[in-house]
Amino acid sequence: MFETLSKAPGDKILALMGEYAADPRPTKIDLGVGVYKDEKGTTPIMSAVRKAEERILAAEKTKSYLGIAGNKGFGSAVLDLTLGDSVDRSRVRIAQAPGGTGSLWVLMQLINRARPGTTVWVSDPTWPNHNPIAENSGLAVATYPYFDPETRGVRFTEMLAALDQLGKDDVVLLHGCCHNPTGANLSAEQWDQVAASLARTGALPFIDLAYLGFGDGLEADAYGTRKVVSSVPEALVAFSGSKNFGLYRERIGAAILIARDAEQADITQSQLLNIIRGAYSQPPDHGAEIIRTILEDADLRTEWEAELNQMRTRMVHLREKLAETIRQRSNSEDFDFIADHRGMFSLLGLDSATVEHLKAANGVYMVGDSRINVAGIPEERVGDLADALLAANK
Ligand code: LMR
């Protein structure tokens, strides 16, 4: 049977985690995988999560099934968090899924049931896992212009012109906030224009919301998603609780669908649940119950929001410190964009040889496209990192 197979390529982001772990140099710096790190370089369990887990363990009476859509309290809390009151809930359905990736997966499967083989338009560039998820679901992938390597901002005029050409069979995958890998994001006014374009063309917006709260705060980061879903008859949102709740390995996310009306929402949801049942039957609950417990309890929610805000402001601070240090040491504004970007990542614009050199010579690990995870910058070594980047970039 298996002799028909050849070796599949490894995942570049996850492979980097293994390479970094195997590097014996104590001076190594991990700017690779998108995992938050505190000032000690560890990825902590948030204290609100820890407390929620203690409560769950004490109160839990059964491990019986919850159903295909998962934890109901989690579902409504996540809808409040992501959509607020931007859209009439009678048109909205949600299904818990294993992580943001699982949510993307089941929603791509849903798209393929509705429009087999249709095209999903992704930003150029996008998170490298978007393409395989779409293609493995039977969909075609095409790109719209997004990142400008000159300005390190968004090529908005070109992006909008491309979106304006799309039609009602097309799907547009948008990063709700904190663009991965570039760190360059749409302003509120630009989101307004994107929403208007989607309303005009009838293309289906599909928002990947994996970093809510990591950019400018929970409300500001939800602006684009809420604007889009309130402007169009149909939309999809893939939510992740991996980063903002620090629940990475628990694999918790949610697939959200907004339909024309309640009747269409029920029909579409029945297909989504049918897809889930035929894939993994039901989602794992632990991460969902943690998020439900936190969001439904005023004290835990306040604690979580404060922790999330601390993580966010630390990343902004590290951005500013690295940009400032490079400016001082080089007398140039070439890396100032790092301070303007938001979220966990910035795309530095280095070629792959330079990225390899930084790894081999300096033990600085970043993804091959030169994406850095700013949370991985050790604050006391910003000077070393600035020197290494400047030397390699000569
Ligand atoms: C990343 O982009 O580094 C994260 O989303 C982790 C992953 O699964 O790729």
Boltz pocket constraint, residues with backbone or C-beta under 6 A from the ligand:
constraints:
  - pocket:
      binder: B
      contacts: [[A, 13], [A, 14], [A, 32], [A, 33], [A, 34], [A, 35], [A, 127], [A, 129], [A, 180]]
      max_distance: 6.0
